[in-house]
Amino acid sequence: MFQPLRHTLARNSRKRLPLITAGLAIAVVTSLTGCQTLNDNRKPFTLKQLAKSEIDMVTDLNLQTVNKLSRNLLVKLYKLNPRELKKAPPGMTVKKRINQLFSYPRTVRFSELGDYYSTTAITRAFDPEFNGDRVFALMVGVTGMIHTSYNFQNEFFMLDSIDHQKLYNSARNLESVAWQINHKKDKNNELLLISNSISPQLNEVNLSTERLFSKMIALQDMMAMIAADQNNRTINKVVHGVASTTFLPI
């Protein structure tokens, strides 16, 4: 006689789990970006929010946060590699690069890179024979990879779904990018891109770009776990070394 009750409790626990996960996700995102992200930038209620579940709201928040970190990464890399912007078309600025990568609707093809996008653009950035703007190529790759992992969407609603494996694979690919940026060199044994700086005052290395990558990886991994839990699926955690230059499919 207790069996139906046990099944009912099991069903209810599965229904509650996404809510618990959602609360944990918001706490993690807040810890990575600062409390002001949720408190100071609170937007007024809109009717479209009625078409969103708690998981949709978490997905939106996660995507917004990863995009913000990506913008910070782009600005940081241009500060460390000013020579790269000089390779861009005349009149190009960092602000214009931000608009190219983050304006809506998103651009997924850039003639400047021969229409390379996502992981293929990243390979251009680390190709010693490439003579273009490496920071732009890298960030077209990074932002494209993230955009692809979210089904090329900028916002999520109740009927939308998200692929946990794509999110997981994008996190592993970001690990690979973080490794390559610190190890890929040209024929003169010089790094293709500088990602860390040394503070003359403190005589220590500034690892701010590595911290940005770490936060992005953590957020993508967290979103992969939430999506897998929501869909009752298991993430295929393939063996993929950090030093691998072969990217996982997204």
C-alpha positions as semicolon CSV with decimal commas, in nm:
position;residue;x (nm);y (nm);z (nm)
1;M;0,000;0,000;0,000
2;F;0,301;0,227;0,046
3;Q;0,421;0,177;-0,311
4;P;0,194;0,441;-0,474
5;L;0,300;0,691;-0,207
6;R;0,667;0,614;-0,274
7;H;0,614;0,673;-0,647
8;T;0,430;0,998;-0,575
9;L;0,714;1,121;-0,354
10;A;0,967;1,027;-0,619
11;R;0,774;1,217;-0,886
12;N;0,741;1,520;-0,661
13;S;1,111;1,515;-0,573
14;R;1,196;1,515;-0,944
15;K;0,967;1,815;-0,993
16;R;1,131;2,002;-0,704
17;L;1,486;1,924;-0,804
18;P;1,504;2,176;-1,093
19;L;1,387;2,449;-0,853
20;I;1,661;2,360;-0,605
21;T;1,912;2,347;-0,888
22;A;1,789;2,683;-1,014
23;G;1,840;2,843;-0,675
24;L;2,190;2,699;-0,651
25;A;2,269;2,819;-1,003
26;I;2,165;3,176;-0,921
27;A;2,386;3,165;-0,611
28;V;2,683;3,045;-0,817
29;V;2,633;3,309;-1,088
30;T;2,605;3,578;-0,820
31;S;2,928;3,465;-0,655
32;L;3,109;3,478;-0,990
33;T;2,985;3,821;-1,095
34;G;2,914;4,009;-0,773
35;C;2,588;4,066;-0,587
36;Q;2,513;4,385;-0,778
37;T;2,437;4,178;-1,088
38;L;2,105;4,069;-0,946
39;N;2,023;4,354;-0,711
40;D;2,120;4,676;-0,889
41;N;2,025;4,580;-1,244
42;R;1,685;4,434;-1,170
43;K;1,450;4,484;-1,464
44;P;1,076;4,558;-1,437
45;F;0,833;4,271;-1,481
46;T;0,723;4,205;-1,839
47;L;0,446;3,984;-1,978
48;K;0,692;3,757;-2,157
49;Q;0,822;3,645;-1,817
50;L;0,496;3,453;-1,777
51;A;0,619;3,224;-2,056
52;K;0,940;3,146;-1,870
53;S;1,008;2,871;-1,619
54;E;1,265;2,901;-1,339
55;I;1,511;2,707;-1,555
56;D;1,455;2,946;-1,846
57;M;1,538;3,240;-1,621
58;V;1,852;3,068;-1,497
59;T;1,953;2,991;-1,855
60;D;1,902;3,355;-1,953
61;L;2,106;3,473;-1,656
62;N;2,382;3,225;-1,728
63;L;2,401;3,329;-2,094
64;Q;2,406;3,699;-2,006
65;T;2,686;3,639;-1,758
66;V;2,899;3,434;-1,998
67;N;2,853;3,703;-2,265
68;K;2,961;3,972;-2,017
69;L;3,272;3,772;-1,931
70;S;3,342;3,730;-2,303
71;R;3,324;4,106;-2,355
72;N;3,565;4,157;-2,066
73;L;3,798;3,900;-2,219
74;L;3,792;4,076;-2,557
75;V;3,878;4,413;-2,400
76;K;4,154;4,259;-2,189
77;L;4,315;4,081;-2,485
78;Y;4,316;4,398;-2,696
79;K;4,484;4,586;-2,411
80;L;4,755;4,320;-2,396
81;N;4,782;4,285;-2,775
82;P;4,733;4,635;-2,926
83;R;4,921;4,529;-3,240
84;E;4,631;4,300;-3,335
85;L;4,381;4,583;-3,374
86;K;4,621;4,749;-3,617
87;K;4,570;4,450;-3,848
88;A;4,196;4,519;-3,862
89;P;4,021;4,723;-4,135
90;P;4,089;5,100;-4,116
91;G;3,897;5,284;-3,845
92;M;3,831;4,974;-3,636
93;T;3,806;5,023;-3,259
94;V;3,750;4,793;-2,962
95;K;3,398;4,934;-2,923
96;K;3,321;4,847;-3,285
97;R;3,454;4,495;-3,227
98;I;3,218;4,459;-2,932
99;N;2,926;4,569;-3,150
100;Q;3,029;4,321;-3,419
101;L;3,030;4,030;-3,177
102;F;2,748;4,109;-2,935
103;S;2,484;4,311;-3,122
104;Y;2,148;4,150;-3,205
105;P;2,077;3,969;-3,424
106;R;2,414;3,802;-3,384
107;T;2,647;3,790;-3,683
108;V;2,776;3,440;-3,755
109;R;2,983;3,506;-4,065
110;F;3,265;3,757;-4,103
111;S;3,423;3,810;-4,445
112;E;3,733;3,940;-4,266
113;L;3,792;3,583;-4,145
114;G;3,679;3,407;-4,460
115;D;3,345;3,324;-4,293
116;Y;3,516;3,113;-4,026
117;Y;3,310;3,081;-3,706
118;S;3,312;2,903;-3,372
119;T;3,595;2,647;-3,340
120;T;3,718;2,699;-3,697
121;A;3,782;3,067;-3,619
122;I;3,984;2,965;-3,313
123;T;4,214;2,755;-3,529
124;R;4,277;3,066;-3,740
125;A;4,378;3,262;-3,431
126;F;4,648;3,007;-3,348
127;D;4,769;2,951;-3,704
128;P;5,125;3,095;-3,730
129;E;5,059;3,177;-4,097
130;F;4,751;3,387;-4,021
131;N;4,822;3,758;-4,076
132;G;4,491;3,901;-3,955
133;D;4,363;4,021;-3,619
134;R;4,421;3,722;-3,389
135;V;4,218;3,865;-3,100
136;F;3,917;3,908;-3,327
137;A;3,957;3,558;-3,470
138;L;3,984;3,410;-3,121
139;M;3,681;3,597;-2,989
140;V;3,471;3,518;-3,297
141;G;3,553;3,158;-3,211
142;V;3,484;3,181;-2,838
143;T;3,160;3,379;-2,868
144;G;3,048;3,168;-3,163
145;M;3,112;2,848;-2,970
146;I;2,907;2,975;-2,676
147;H;2,630;3,105;-2,904
148;T;2,614;2,765;-3,075
149;S;2,594;2,582;-2,741
150;Y;2,278;2,783;-2,665
151;N;2,117;2,692;-2,999
152;F;2,195;3,038;-3,142
153;Q;1,932;3,180;-2,906
154;N;1,955;3,496;-2,696
155;E;1,660;3,415;-2,470
156;F;1,474;3,104;-2,354
157;F;1,107;3,020;-2,292
158;M;0,908;2,720;-2,166
159;L;0,899;2,526;-2,493
160;D;1,271;2,572;-2,558
161;S;1,524;2,301;-2,483
162;I;1,899;2,306;-2,453
163;D;2,156;2,035;-2,525
164;H;2,358;1,948;-2,215
165;Q;2,630;1,780;-2,423
166;K;2,692;2,093;-2,630
167;L;2,733;2,295;-2,312
168;Y;2,972;2,040;-2,164
169;N;3,174;2,020;-2,486
170;S;3,200;2,399;-2,502
171;A;3,345;2,403;-2,149
172;R;3,613;2,150;-2,249
173;N;3,689;2,352;-2,561
174;L;3,730;2,666;-2,350
175;E;3,985;2,477;-2,141
176;S;4,173;2,397;-2,460
177;V;4,163;2,763;-2,569
178;A;4,295;2,875;-2,229
179;W;4,586;2,632;-2,266
180;Q;4,664;2,723;-2,627
181;I;4,670;3,095;-2,560
182;N;4,951;3,038;-2,309
183;H;5,151;2,797;-2,524
184;K;5,103;2,860;-2,897
185;K;5,409;3,036;-3,042
186;D;5,530;3,168;-3,376
187;K;5,846;3,072;-3,565
188;N;6,046;3,310;-3,343
189;N;5,928;3,125;-3,033
190;E;5,713;3,422;-2,929
191;L;5,359;3,375;-2,801
192;L;5,101;3,439;-3,072
193;L;4,883;3,616;-2,817
194;I;4,977;3,764;-2,480
195;S;4,722;3,678;-2,213
196;N;4,899;3,770;-1,888
197;S;5,079;4,082;-1,774
198;I;5,337;4,157;-1,505
199;S;5,272;4,430;-1,250
200;P;5,592;4,640;-1,210
201;Q;5,477;4,764;-0,870
202;L;5,405;4,423;-0,723
203;N;5,644;4,225;-0,945
204;E;5,382;3,957;-0,997
205;V;5,192;3,809;-1,290
206;N;4,838;3,933;-1,355
207;L;4,626;3,626;-1,435
208;S;4,299;3,811;-1,498
209;T;4,239;3,643;-1,836
210;E;4,281;3,299;-1,680
211;R;4,024;3,392;-1,417
212;L;3,782;3,499;-1,690
213;F;3,826;3,166;-1,866
214;S;3,779;2,979;-1,537
215;K;3,451;3,157;-1,466
216;M;3,320;3,090;-1,816
217;I;3,413;2,722;-1,791
218;A;3,243;2,691;-1,451
219;L;2,923;2,852;-1,580
220;Q;2,907;2,630;-1,889
221;D;2,967;2,319;-1,676
222;M;2,696;2,424;-1,432
223;M;2,448;2,487;-1,713
224;A;2,533;2,148;-1,865
225;M;2,448;1,977;-1,534
226;I;2,121;2,168;-1,502
227;A;2,018;2,080;-1,859
228;A;2,112;1,714;-1,810
229;D;1,913;1,698;-1,486
230;Q;1,611;1,867;-1,643
231;N;1,609;1,624;-1,936
232;N;1,698;1,322;-1,721
233;R;2,008;1,261;-1,933
234;T;2,369;1,174;-1,856
235;I;2,660;1,385;-1,976
236;N;2,908;1,191;-2,187
237;K;3,229;1,297;-2,015
238;V;3,474;1,206;-2,288
239;V;3,845;1,206;-2,216
240;H;3,976;1,533;-2,356
241;G;4,313;1,660;-2,243
242;V;4,345;2,030;-2,166
243;A;4,643;2,046;-2,403
244;S;4,440;1,899;-2,689
245;T;4,410;2,118;-2,998
246;T;4,121;1,909;-3,130
247;F;3,789;2,063;-3,038
248;L;3,481;1,865;-2,936
249;P;3,175;1,904;-3,162
250;I;2,906;2,153;-3,067
